[in-house]
Amino acid sequence: MEPMSECAFSAGPGGRRAEAGVVLLIAMIILVLMSLAAASVIRSTDTGTLVAGNLAFRQATMYAGDIAINRAVEELQSGAYTARTYYRSAFYFKDAAGKPNFKDAGRIASDAIWESTDVPCIDENGRATNCAADSGNYRIQYVIERQCKSDPVLTDGEDIRSKCTVDPETVALAAADAFAKKSGSTVPPIEAGTLDVYYRVIIRARGPRGGVNFYEAMLAAKAQPGA
């Protein structure tokens, strides 16, 4: 039996070219994968920047809306809000019984109300501006809703209590004051000027890039304007 002969394999020029072709193919595949990974990172970064930018604009409109709250406080303290023609009929949040509905936050005033010239429009610096012109600035509007189911007699404390949502702390203080003034067993009625009624301030803030946001704040102020 003859021994097996050894076979010699030589890597000639043709073999080296084949190996080089395989290496080039693998390198191209790796390059494509790296390009796709880089593109996804860029896309993710771009999306994150857009989200951060949108949140920044929304936050800016919220800060700008503070101007409206300050204006509303001034109007409630002076009684100037009663001169607004929208004020008396601004019960947008009524339930089936005609009472103010505090839960339905989706029923914001219609565009017709906001676009009327009766609703104030100011910029982020508190200066009057034209809300119909979008010049890239902030446009802030607000309406004030007195939380009453109907107009109370502003000189009658009991009528105010029966028709409006009243700050309970002022009711307690007013009742204690009335009790202190009793004559014998007769306790005088609660004085209207001692009661604070709740008012809802609804704010529409519009900013750059067509952003529109709504905010609301609940304030307590005297039932009698300027009292």
N, C-alpha and C positions, 0 to 999 in steps of 0.2 A: 504494500500500500504506500503510495507516494505521499510525501507530506504536502499539505496545502501551500500553494504559493501565495505570497503576499502581493496584494494589489496596491499599487501606488497611485494616489489621487493628487494631481497637481492643480494648483489654483492658477490657471492661466489668465490671460487678459480678458477672455470672455466671462470667466467667473467673477472677476473683480468688478466688471461693468454691471453685472447682475446685482451684486451686493450694493453697489453705489446707487442703483435705481431703487432698491428697496428702502435704503436709508433716506433717500430724497423723498419718497412717498410718505414715509412715516413723519419726516420733518414737516412736510406740507400739511398733513393731518393735524399735527400738534399746533402748527401755526394757525390753522383755521379754528381749532378749538379755543386757543388763546384769544383770537380776535372776537369770537362769540362771547367769551367770558367778559372781555373788556367792554363790549357793547352793552351787555346786560348791566354791568356796574355803572356805566355812564347813564343808562336809562333809569336805573334805580335812583341815582343821585339827582337826575333831572326831575323825576317825580317827587322826590322828597323836597326839593327846592320849591316846586309849585305848591305843594301842600303847605309848607311853612309860610310861603308868601300869602296864600289865601287866608290862613289863620291869622297872620299879622294884619291883613286888611280888616278882617272881622273884628279883631281886638281893637283896632284903631277906631272903628265906627262905634264900638261900645264906649270907649273913652270919650269920643266926641259927643255921644248921647248924654253924658253927664251935664253938658251945657244946658240941655233941655230940662233936666231935672231941677237945676238951679233956677232957671227961668220960671218953672212952674211953682217952685217954693215962693219966689218973690210975688208971683201973681196971686197965690193963695193968701199970703200975708196981707197984701194990699187990697185984695178984692177985685183986682183988675181983670181976673178971668171971667167975671160975669159979663163983661163987655163983648166977649167972643160970641159971635152969632151961632156957632156950632154947639156952644156949651149946653144950653137947656135941652136940646134934643139929642144929645150925644149918649144915649143909653143903648149902645150897640150890643151889650151882653145881657139881654133879657132872657129869662126862661119862659115856660109856658104860662106861668102866673103873672108875668110882667115884672118880676123882680130881677135885680141884677144877678147875673150868673157868673160867679167867680171862677168856675172850673173850665169854661169853654174858651181856652186860650187861642183856639184856631179861628175864631170869628173876629178877625181884625177889621177895622173900619174899611169901607170900600175905597177904591181909588178915587171915586168921585168926591169923597170927603177930603182926602189928602190933597187932591189937585185944586180944590177950591181956594180962592184968595183969602178966605176967612181963617185958614190954618197957618200959623206963623211958620216961616222958613228962615233958618239961620245957618251960618257956616260954623266951622269948628272954633272960630274965635268969638262967636256970639253976635256977629254982625248980620244984618238982614241981607238975604241973597235971593236970587231968583231960582226957585226949585225946578222950573221948567227947562232951564238951561244947564246941560251937563258939561261943565268946563273942567272936569277932573278933580273938583274940590269936594268937600263933604257938604251934604245938604241934609239938614236935620229939621224935623217937624215933630210937633207933639199936640195931643189933645188931652183935655182934662175932663174926666168923668166923675161927677159927684155920685157916690154910691147910695142913691135913694131910689125907691120904687116910684116916687112921685115928688113933686115940689112941696117941701114942708113949709109951714108957717115959721119963718125964721125968728120970730119973737116968742115962740111957744116951745119950751124945752121938751115937753111931753110929746108934742107933735113931731118934733125932730127925731126923738127916740123911736117913735112908732113907724116912721117912714124911711129912716136912714140907718146905715151901718155906722154905729158910733163907737169911738174909742172907749173901751170899758173902764179904763183908768180914770178918764175924765167924768164918766158917769158916777163912779164911786165917790170921787171927790165932790162932785156937785150934790150928790145925795147927802153926804156928810155935812156939807155946808148948809143945805136946806134944813136938815134935822137940827143943826145948831141954832137955827133962826126960828124954830117952832115956837108957837104961842100956845101954851097949854098942851092940848093933845093935837092941835092942828099944825101940820107940817106944810110949809109953803111949797109951791111947785118948783121944780128944778129950773134954774135960770138958763135961758138959751145961750147966753154968752159964755157959759162955763163949759159947754160941750164941744168936743172935737169930732168932726165927721171925717170918714175916710174918703179920699179921692184917689182915683187911679189915673196915673199919667202914662199914656201910651205913646211911644216914640217910634218914629220911622227914621232911620239913619241910612242915607245913601252915600256911598263913597266911590273912589276910583274903580275902574274896570267893571262898572255896572253892579257893584255889590249893594244889596238891599238887606237890611236887618231890622227886626222889630224888637223892642224892649218895653218893659213896663215896670213901673214903680208904684207902690202904694204909700200915700202920704196922709197924714192926719192934720187937719186944720180946722179953724173955727167955722161953725155953720154960718155965722153971720159974717159977710165979707168985711174984712178990715177990722174985725172985733178984737 
